[in-house]
Amino acid sequence: MSPFSEVRKIETDVLIIGGGVAGMMAAVGCVRSGVKPILITKATFPSGSSSMARGGYTAAIGHSEPTDKPEFLYEDSIEASYGICNHRLMRIMSEEAIDRTVELDAWGLGLIRMEDGKYHQKNSASHRFPRLLHCGKLMGKPLMQSLAKKMREWGVETIQHAIFVDLMKEGDRVVGAWGFLYREGVPIVVHARSTIMATGGAPQLHEVNDSPPYISGDGYTMALRAGAELIDMEFIDYQLLAAAPLKIRGYPPHTSGFINAGAYLYNKDGERFMWNYDPERGERATRAVVNRGVGMEIFEGRGTENHGIYLDARHVIEEVNDGATADIIRVFKTQGVDMADSPIEVSSGPHTYLGGIRIDEWGRTNLPGFYAGGEAAGGIHGANRTGGAALADSYVFGLRSGIGASCEGARLEKPDPGSGGWQEGIEKLRARESNASGPDDKRLRLDVQRVGVEGIGQIREETRLKGALARLDELEAENEQAAVAGDIPRKRFDCMRRIQETHNLIGVARMLAEAALARTESRGGHFRMDHPEISEEWRCNIVLSLEDGQVTPRRQEVVDEDGAAPAPLETPTTAAFAEQGGVV
Ligand SMILES: Cc1cc2nc3c(=O)[nH]c(=O)nc-3n(C[C@H](O)[C@H](O)[C@H](O)COP(=O)(O)OP(=O)(O)OC[C@H]3O[C@@H](n4cnc5c(N)ncnc54)[C@H](O)[C@@H]3O)c2cc1C
């Protein structure tokens, strides 16, 4: 049978795209609302950045510091966000993270407890108290295992190795998505009453990153093409990643553990440069400022030959030699670097995307039948986030998106399985498969990543951003002609997956560049050399949409708790939750 000839068609109530924490928590929300979703993921199930989580997640449960409470987490988060997080969403996250903690631990997460049975909480970036709940060493594995076990217990159907290419619509409403199973070369078309995007961020846009290679911003571009709005795309949360030895370049050292303990950062001239960027806090500045400082040192030629700077933890090594940091010490040792004797070379790389699909309190987007959660969703954290808040938000809004999607789905008509325009997309796939000559997709991916670093990287300015946009047009044209390479069908299908991902990365890069161009100031995870100061005029969010094929930015007033602006999106009513048996 020729590839892409047979189509796998599925009809369901709720389609969840993504098998990380947000996707699985969305499934929890569906099950709790009396709906069985289908969860489909590109990599194996479960997967995603979630599986690599190390440090822990934040909840103001007050076990290590009894006076702590959600109100304080909320305040710290607003401060860390440089004033532009969505206050309503942050309030929800701060309050509900505690319930999610108790629930997840009861499902076998295995959080570390103290002798009195209370949870142990660690210090983390921008928190006034120790709030990080953790599993000792790595967190991702127990987290994914305990959630995946629940999925099996509840009979949630999962499909893996499927890349979704586009959302399907009937009028304004999203009615599912189509893509292909890239191991078999079989198109997959899923019609659903409602669809949840939980595809994570887009770290692959940058050459040095700490995330799995298949997390390529697919959800952001699918959403934009379908007419959804995205918010805060100019803000990325950077982390200090290994710059050398090259074998472990990009290794996620989670160096914040060392920084929190008092490690020093030096440039190649031996200067503790962070005092130039934050004279009061030095290396203890917000994560955004530390990474900006590192980026500037490298940009201005004071970095090492591996484009890094030195992190010296010798004086705190005993203190931090446990949990995730011990793992880092061990990995460097395997490469012949003993952190007890010498500094390590680190560089700043993207860790999480703070922006994403604009959602309301129930994960609902501006399109009927379409929801988002986790890193695919944006606006919760503003310009910078506190440590451990990415997981906390994925739990909280992942779950909420499942409840919201189930409730709305129950009110919506079942979509027509012939609808959504998937036939045309699949025709294109068939035609594409035989394209054996053209540019090499792997080289193209590297070229796009180069734009990700040089044009729209951490240190930005108008000329470079505009240059990046022009270069992206060229790369897009090349990517359309890319050769589908491989001597066996499976390799060709895999190549088609990569080409689609590169297309998506180009789309994300455009969004990032447009938002970064519009924001003529520097704030949190966004730094403009030509506008280095923070400006009150820009205390707002930037929302992106596709107008006449162009990524178009507009300003949105910060959503505060008084509901001053903007008009809230329509949300499922409390009565609807009760009908569905939903409990938040
Ligand atoms: C090394 C590392 C350590 C981290 N440590 C911490 C930490 O300690 N604390 C913290 O708060 N945060 C941490 N983070 C961030 C946090 O882990 C993520 O923000 C969070 O897990 C995102 O979850 P998610 O479910 O939204 O996305 P992911 O976990 O990335 O899952 C995305 C899913 O979508 C699927 N997918 C993607 N595209 C498609 C497509 N086109 N079709 C179908 N499926 C698709 C993928 O296969 C995957 O299953 C860390 C991140 C990294 C990389």
The ligand as an SDF file (V2000), in Angstrom:
LIG
                    3D

 53 58  0  0  0  0  0  0  0  0999 V2000
   15.6390   20.1720   31.8080 C   0  0  0  0  0  0  0  0  0  0  0  0
   14.4040   20.8520   32.3220 C   0  0  0  0  0  0  0  0  0  0  0  0
   14.2000   20.9400   33.6910 C   0  0  0  0  0  0  0  0  0  0  0  0
   13.0720   21.5920   34.1770 C   0  0  0  0  0  0  0  0  0  0  0  0
   12.8840   21.6560   35.5290 N   0  0  0  0  0  0  0  0  0  0  0  0
   11.8110   22.3070   36.0060 C   0  0  0  0  0  0  0  0  0  0  0  0
   11.5770   22.3760   37.4080 C   0  0  0  0  0  0  0  0  0  0  0  0
   12.3210   21.8390   38.2010 O   0  0  0  0  0  0  0  0  0  0  0  0
   10.4850   23.0700   37.8430 N   0  0  0  0  0  0  0  0  0  0  0  0
    9.6000   23.6810   36.9810 C   0  0  0  0  0  0  0  0  0  0  0  0
    8.6300   24.2860   37.4310 O   0  0  0  0  0  0  0  0  0  0  0  0
    9.7920   23.6010   35.6430 N   0  0  0  0  0  0  0  0  0  0  0  0
   10.8510   22.9280   35.1440 C   0  0  0  0  0  0  0  0  0  0  0  0
   11.0230   22.8430   33.7890 N   0  0  0  0  0  0  0  0  0  0  0  0
    9.9640   23.3750   32.9120 C   0  0  0  0  0  0  0  0  0  0  0  0
    8.7730   22.4230   32.9260 C   0  0  0  0  0  0  0  0  0  0  0  0
    9.2470   21.0960   32.9830 O   0  0  0  0  0  0  0  0  0  0  0  0
    7.8990   22.6040   31.6810 C   0  0  0  0  0  0  0  0  0  0  0  0
    7.5470   23.9530   31.5330 O   0  0  0  0  0  0  0  0  0  0  0  0
    6.6180   21.7910   31.7930 C   0  0  0  0  0  0  0  0  0  0  0  0
    6.9240   20.4610   32.1360 O   0  0  0  0  0  0  0  0  0  0  0  0
    5.8550   21.8330   30.4880 C   0  0  0  0  0  0  0  0  0  0  0  0
    4.8890   20.8150   30.4820 O   0  0  0  0  0  0  0  0  0  0  0  0
    3.9340   20.6580   29.2350 P   0  0  0  0  0  0  0  0  0  0  0  0
    3.0870   19.4840   29.5180 O   0  0  0  0  0  0  0  0  0  0  0  0
    3.2820   21.9380   28.9430 O   0  0  0  0  0  0  0  0  0  0  0  0
    4.8990   20.3600   27.9870 O   0  0  0  0  0  0  0  0  0  0  0  0
    5.8750   19.1400   27.7300 P   0  0  0  0  0  0  0  0  0  0  0  0
    6.1640   18.3830   28.9570 O   0  0  0  0  0  0  0  0  0  0  0  0
    7.0270   19.6670   26.9730 O   0  0  0  0  0  0  0  0  0  0  0  0
    5.0230   18.1540   26.8000 O   0  0  0  0  0  0  0  0  0  0  0  0
    4.7120   18.4630   25.4680 C   0  0  0  0  0  0  0  0  0  0  0  0
    4.0670   17.2450   24.8200 C   0  0  0  0  0  0  0  0  0  0  0  0
    3.5340   17.6320   23.5560 O   0  0  0  0  0  0  0  0  0  0  0  0
    3.8490   16.6600   22.5880 C   0  0  0  0  0  0  0  0  0  0  0  0
    3.8370   17.3340   21.2910 N   0  0  0  0  0  0  0  0  0  0  0  0
    4.5490   18.4100   20.9070 C   0  0  0  0  0  0  0  0  0  0  0  0
    4.2340   18.7520   19.6390 N   0  0  0  0  0  0  0  0  0  0  0  0
    3.2960   17.8810   19.2170 C   0  0  0  0  0  0  0  0  0  0  0  0
    2.5830   17.6930   17.9960 C   0  0  0  0  0  0  0  0  0  0  0  0
    2.7760   18.4790   16.9290 N   0  0  0  0  0  0  0  0  0  0  0  0
    1.6870   16.6780   17.8920 N   0  0  0  0  0  0  0  0  0  0  0  0
    1.4800   15.8420   18.9580 C   0  0  0  0  0  0  0  0  0  0  0  0
    2.1320   15.9690   20.1390 N   0  0  0  0  0  0  0  0  0  0  0  0
    3.0190   16.9780   20.2670 C   0  0  0  0  0  0  0  0  0  0  0  0
    5.1960   16.1100   23.0250 C   0  0  0  0  0  0  0  0  0  0  0  0
    5.4330   14.8210   22.4920 O   0  0  0  0  0  0  0  0  0  0  0  0
    5.0160   16.0860   24.5430 C   0  0  0  0  0  0  0  0  0  0  0  0
    4.3770   14.8910   24.9260 O   0  0  0  0  0  0  0  0  0  0  0  0
   12.1220   22.1690   33.2800 C   0  0  0  0  0  0  0  0  0  0  0  0
   12.3180   22.0610   31.9050 C   0  0  0  0  0  0  0  0  0  0  0  0
   13.4530   21.4060   31.4110 C   0  0  0  0  0  0  0  0  0  0  0  0
   13.6470   21.3100   29.9310 C   0  0  0  0  0  0  0  0  0  0  0  0
  1  2  1  0
  2  3  1  0
  2 52  2  0
  3  4  2  0
  4  5  1  0
  4 50  1  0
  5  6  2  0
  6  7  1  0
  6 13  1  0
  7  8  2  0
  7  9  1  0
  9 10  1  0
 10 11  2  0
 10 12  1  0
 12 13  2  0
 13 14  1  0
 14 15  1  0
 14 50  1  0
 15 16  1  0
 16 17  1  0
 16 18  1  0
 18 19  1  0
 18 20  1  0
 20 21  1  0
 20 22  1  0
 22 23  1  0
 23 24  1  0
 24 25  2  0
 24 26  1  0
 24 27  1  0
 27 28  1  0
 28 29  2  0
 28 30  1  0
 28 31  1  0
 31 32  1  0
 32 33  1  0
 33 34  1  0
 33 48  1  0
 34 35  1  0
 35 36  1  0
 35 46  1  0
 36 37  1  0
 36 45  1  0
 37 38  2  0
 38 39  1  0
 39 40  1  0
 39 45  2  0
 40 41  1  0
 40 42  2  0
 42 43  1  0
 43 44  2  0
 44 45  1  0
 46 47  1  0
 46 48  1  0
 48 49  1  0
 50 51  2  0
 51 52  1  0
 52 53  1  0
M  END
$$$$
